[in-house]
Amino acid sequence: NREAIIEYFDAHASHWDEGMFRVEKNISEILDLAGVAEGDKILDVACGTGVLIGDYLKRNAGMVVGVDFSPGMIEIANMKFSDPRVRFLNDDIENIGEGFKFDRAIVYNAFPHFINPREVIRKMVNCVRTGGTVTIAHGTSREDINACHNSLTECYARDLPPAVEVAKLFPENVEIENIIDGDFYLVSGRKII
């Protein structure tokens, strides 16, 4: 249930970054394929401790809003970043208002943890402007992600499905541009209306 998932991430927030495995070339390619560019307004969904915030800032993002339902993760993220372009919300993506339109909405290394993945994608699409992109990504392979989650006694994650299956969860007003299920995992699409 949702509360158990929040408790799990709160309990791990203080040491989350210690276990973070980064493949820089994969992250760079993910951000390229997501279209992250100077001046972009980015919604980082399930941002955790702000794993990609520094990468967005290196690309001179105009604004980054990180949202995560774990208070512990948001507390760590707030301690790490004081840049005025960055703000964090301790909330669920399903509660985020749609009045402001982002250029990019990205979920990185979190998709298997969502209770209702189709609804999360729908909400992300509603939060981006026409022409903006929505990206689901992991910095390593689907097989590695699933093996990692399956090795944990308490994880609250489903198996990450093949990228072609996740692409089918996107609504019709999104044109899928990239599907990658290899050394890293990515599904991205552009909102067309």
Secondary structure as UniProt FT lines:
FT   HELIX           2..12
FT   HELIX           13..15
FT   HELIX           17..19
FT   HELIX           24..34
FT   TURN            38..39
FT   STRAND          41..45
FT   TURN            48..52
FT   HELIX           53..58
FT   TURN            59..60
FT   STRAND          63..68
FT   HELIX           71..80
FT   TURN            84..85
FT   STRAND          86..90
FT   HELIX           93..95
FT   STRAND          102..108
FT   HELIX           111..113
FT   HELIX           117..126
FT   STRAND          128..138
FT   HELIX           142..151
FT   HELIX           163..167
FT   TURN            168..169
FT   TURN            172..173
FT   STRAND          174..181
FT   STRAND          185..191
//
